[in-house]
Amino acid sequence: MESTGSVGEAPGGPRVLVVGGGIAGLGAAQRLCGHSAFPHLRVLEATARAGGRIRSERRFGGVVEVGAHWIHGPSRGNPVFQLAAEYGLLGEKELSEENQLVETGGHVGLPSVSYASSGASVSLQLVAEMATLFYGLIDQTREFLHAAETPVPSVGEYLKKEIGRHVAGWTEDAETRKLKLAVLNSFFNLECCVSGTHSMDLVALAPFGEYTVLPGLDCTFSKGYQGLTNCMMAALPEDTVVFEKPVKTIHWNGSFQEAAFPGETFPVLVECEDGDRFPAHHVIVTVPLGLSTFSVGSLPGLSLSSWRLCQMKKYFCVSPKCSGE
């Protein structure tokens, strides 16, 4: 949240804007709506629907998850799990104490059966062998958390370098080596899903160990992940979320006025692509980390290199104090 503290707030309480109607934006709005100090709240969502990257479709006689698929580490320390349980979206097995105490090390469980592109089944022993190699290396990356220097900048580069060393020692025939590499590539893709990136080369090695691994056997929503954001939307006061309002620019540390509030000034002004302008005392920005880098210029004070660092560190803080170089 950005606040200058130098401009007076309205007698009825500060005006707060949340940019983005994904689960982060809805969560922020839900928390603020429950507080009497924030009566003037609006969420600006660029699209015609809430939920962001959480989207479930009814297809082929069942539920197809277009976005988020599962709860990673479903246990008491996981706020997504807590919300899902509160809304009654999980079954008895997922809510069981036994399920919540399973230690997975943050790794997704192995499939019961695997197939090659040819349609032939792949040996479970081979898959397990590659899983041991890959996840062993993932665990090693966490050792660089407080290191003064790292051998390479990203997790992806470290994994590929170490895997290359192992591959050099393989003695199997060419076809088996090719199959092993294909299995390892599948684990790479899966880890990208877990880390929320399209390439592990974009995930910085040094802070990777900051990620807190929670216990619990990963679980899904039988009726769709979107049920969670639907419940969060239903809990908000009517008209809190304004749809089809893509934000163009956020003007910080100013002194803005609005005709509807004569004599009152606001330190922040949010300008939308359709020309609408929303003055506010505080703004919470919840854009996804996958935001295209060409859009960085619309966030004043945030350089391209700073944005990439935020991407690699898995967080995004919009404030002149933390975004400047």
Residue pairs with C-beta under 8 A, 6 or more apart in sequence:
1 16
1 282
1 283
1 284
2 252
2 268
2 282
2 283
2 284
2 318
2 319
2 320
3 267
3 281
3 282
4 253
4 267
6 267
7 255
7 265
7 266
7 267
7 281
8 264
8 265
9 15
9 281
10 40
10 261
10 264
10 281
12 39
12 40
13 36
13 37
13 38
13 39
13 40
14 37
14 38
14 40
14 280
14 281
14 282
15 40
15 41
15 266
15 279
15 280
15 281
15 282
16 32
16 38
16 40
16 41
16 42
16 280
16 281
16 282
16 283
16 284
17 41
17 42
17 43
17 44
17 268
17 270
17 278
17 280
17 282
17 283
17 284
18 25
18 28
18 29
18 32
18 41
18 42
18 43
18 44
18 283
18 284
18 286
19 25
19 44
19 247
19 250
19 270
19 283
19 284
19 285
19 286
19 287
20 43
20 44
20 45
20 46
20 52
20 285
20 286
20 287
20 288
21 43
21 44
21 45
21 47
21 49
21 50
21 51
21 52
21 241
21 243
22 50
22 51
22 52
22 53
22 54
22 229
22 286
22 288
23 51
23 52
23 54
23 80
23 228
23 229
23 232
24 52
24 286
25 43
25 45
25 52
25 284
25 286
26 43
26 50
26 51
26 229
26 232
26 233
26 236
26 241
27 79
27 232
28 284
28 286
29 41
29 43
29 236
29 240
29 241
30 232
30 235
30 236
32 38
32 41
33 41
33 235
33 236
33 237
33 240
41 240
42 240
42 241
42 242
42 278
43 236
43 240
43 241
43 242
44 242
44 245
44 247
44 270
44 272
44 278
45 241
45 242
45 243
45 244
45 245
46 244
46 245
46 246
46 247
47 243
47 244
48 243
48 244
49 55
49 243
50 229
50 233
50 241
50 243
51 67
51 226
51 229
51 230
51 233
52 67
52 229
52 288
53 67
53 68
53 288
54 67
54 68
54 225
54 226
54 228
54 229
55 65
55 66
55 67
55 225
55 226
56 63
56 64
56 65
56 66
56 221
56 223
56 224
56 225
56 226
56 227
57 63
57 64
57 65
57 66
58 64
58 224
63 221
63 222
63 223
63 224
65 220
65 224
65 225
67 225
68 225
69 193
69 220
69 225
70 218
70 219
70 220
71 78
71 80
71 81
71 84
71 216
71 218
71 219
71 220
72 78
72 106
72 194
72 214
72 218
73 81
73 104
73 106
73 213
73 214
73 215
73 216
73 218
74 81
74 84
74 90
74 94
74 99
74 100
74 214
74 216
74 217
74 218
74 219
75 81
75 100
75 101
75 214
75 215
75 216
76 82
76 100
77 212
77 214
78 214
78 216
80 228
81 90
81 216
83 228
83 231
83 232
84 90
84 221
84 228
85 95
87 227
87 228
87 231
89 221
89 223
89 227
89 228
89 231
90 219
90 221
91 222
93 99
93 219
94 219
99 216
99 217
99 219
100 215
100 216
101 215
101 216
102 215
102 216
102 217
103 215
104 213
104 215
104 216
104 217
104 218
105 135
105 139
105 213
106 194
106 211
106 213
106 214
107 131
107 135
107 138
108 190
108 194
108 218
109 217
109 218
110 124
110 127
110 128
110 131
111 127
113 121
113 124
114 121
114 122
114 124
114 127
114 183
115 121
115 122
116 122
116 179
116 182
117 182
122 179
122 183
126 176
126 179
126 180
126 183
127 183
129 180
130 180
130 183
130 184
130 187
131 187
133 163
133 166
133 184
134 159
134 163
134 184
134 187
134 188
134 191
135 187
137 158
137 159
137 162
137 163
138 155
138 159
138 191
140 162
141 155
141 158
141 159
141 205
141 208
141 209
142 208
142 209
142 211
143 209
144 150
144 205
144 206
144 208
144 209
145 206
145 207
145 208
145 209
145 210
147 206
150 158
150 205
150 206
151 158
151 161
151 205
152 158
152 161
152 205
153 204
153 205
154 200
154 201
154 202
154 203
154 204
154 205
154 312
155 195
155 200
155 201
155 203
155 204
155 205
155 208
156 188
156 199
156 200
156 201
156 202
156 203
157 201
157 205
158 205
159 188
159 200
163 184
167 177
167 180
167 181
170 177
170 180
172 180
188 200
191 200
192 198
192 199
192 200
195 203
195 314
196 289
196 290
196 314
197 203
197 289
197 290
197 311
198 290
202 308
202 311
202 312
203 312
203 314
204 309
204 312
204 313
207 312
207 313
207 314
210 313
210 314
211 314
221 227
221 228
233 241
245 272
245 274
245 276
246 272
246 273
246 274
247 270
247 271
247 272
247 273
247 298
248 271
248 272
248 273
248 298
249 270
249 271
249 298
249 300
250 268
250 269
250 270
250 271
250 283
250 285
250 298
250 299
250 300
250 318
251 268
251 269
251 270
251 271
251 300
252 267
252 268
252 300
252 301
252 320
253 267
253 268
253 320
254 266
254 267
254 268
254 269
255 265
255 266
255 267
256 265
256 266
256 267
256 268
256 269
256 279
257 264
257 265
257 266
257 279
258 264
258 266
258 279
261 279
266 279
266 280
266 281
267 281
268 279
268 280
268 281
268 282
268 283
269 277
269 278
269 279
269 280
270 277
270 278
270 279
270 280
270 283
271 277
271 278
272 278
283 318
285 299
285 316
285 318
287 316
289 310
289 311
289 314
289 316
291 307
293 304
293 307
293 308
296 302
296 303
296 304
296 307
299 307
299 318
299 323
301 320
301 323
301 324
302 318
302 323
303 323
303 324
303 325
305 325
306 323
306 324
306 325
310 316
310 317
317 323
